[in-house]
């Protein structure tokens, strides 16, 4: 029985073809693959003991083999691709004689990137920023579980999604892969996402650690930020997410942080991540973000990806020379192997089968329906099927499809060649707004389509209809930032022309993050759908016609214009940019370092900056409308400020979900002159009924980071709590005196 089980581990764990199963069998012929002789195969032992037992048996070469990737593989033409390589972004060959499977790493920020060998389809989920707009930890968990399930079905055993960077820079090209400008919302939502991945016996990951908050010059920029601010903002989100998910991997980022490259920063890796937070998994470099052998290994980097520049023969030599102690190499390997045991990729290896596209699509639609944010509704929504006789649908691909984000988060569209989505080109997914709007409007209503490429033509179409719905898009991608907050391709002019022609204009946004809307005063309805995923068109139509009552709330501030931002221009993005990218060499590098001064805003990221500067944004953090209304009352905060409770009443005539938000302002001595999110609850409230809501408050969220003691502390003093449905609409207030520091 035990022998059979171990053969299965060797074979399927590698997710290999018959030929390589046979060769794996041949390699392990001299070993006896059973828990009788391979004690680490005993499932009753804990992951650390199992890893120790296995690592003890490894040769120096086998250890070195595990701490780096196998090359660029399928990512670059002409590279060799190992037999066990599944077609993902990274591959680490296993050690068959010990029953250790290969590690197949897959980009999977918003769904599995590039279909694996012999597979054809992966679900495109809504953007992460969209998922975070649901403020629903269960939706985040479901999101991760779709990724984990489909990676498993495709034979991968590690996800390298889990984008956790704070949305400090609203023009960052990767904001659609990240959750929020608030560290608590980001930490919880992405932590749940990574847990959902790992629930499927797939190793999860959280990235890009840390302060990779813009793409412009990402390989050479030096993010400057004082320690306290860093701890209370960008690092806090990682701390929360890592504690929640216990991910197998943390990916260190390309950029420097206060002088050191993130992948060789003693402070970030050894001191904070491993020592203070007790992270037990392994640190994997972003692709070619390793810059040294001894410095990186000693600072805490455990695995170089995708190749072998520093952690191959140079690392072996450094170990032989004693520059990297043998114990450090053993620890690197231990972290990798214990994570494989802990996630279950050795005991429960992935079993290849065809992905279920219908299940994935339903999950994607469900998440999107919770993520759509109704930003404006001047008595026009929901549209009433019986009353609307003609609709002009206008704008980018709204007849056939929805937009997706680019870069390594790109999922292949159905029908295309697996791995065939070109880098740098927008990819649309077949989910037709026209089809579903027509379906809701009914056969008696005329729904026309105009691509929106000529504003005058579009205005004509709009003038001929009772209602105009304009779809506007902003394509964003890894490797480049948006130069401004404006919608690209003159779409502001398109909306203005349509709104002038038809007073009943509704705008649906498909954007990677916040954009400015100079036309917001002249349209009647605005819906933010982010990149809505493969179920996007149904979800959008369901919200437009009220089958779904919108409930999402903004996880980021929408500034009215760039001048309101801490950095009116993206640092380093200069005029001689190509495609918003610095004129760098092919790999997007800049020849010299340049600083990005995050001390300008320090702790005041996003809505905190707007409060302190007394700036009124276009739409505030935490804001989103519903087709019903909610009334808040009866705030109570317990003595220790560990829990707040209040009542929420649905005063309208429709059932609806509300996201009730709790903010706190710390005692004056904290030096933090702003309210910050301390908790929230997403609740369903039936029309006319009322609910008592209790929100537990984690003392961490009431604490400050004390750099003298290098520790979090809760100060004694008066805490001011505010509760409501948006950071800018908080009807309930209470002060609580907390005595004694915790
Ligand atoms: C990205 C990572 C990604 C890796 C592998 C890098 O360029 O920054 O997020 O996981 O490539 O594709």
Boltz pocket constraint, residues with backbone or C-beta under 6 A from the ligand:
constraints:
  - pocket:
      binder: B
      contacts: [[A, 89], [A, 107], [A, 160], [A, 207], [A, 286], [A, 287], [A, 408], [A, 478]]
      max_distance: 6.0
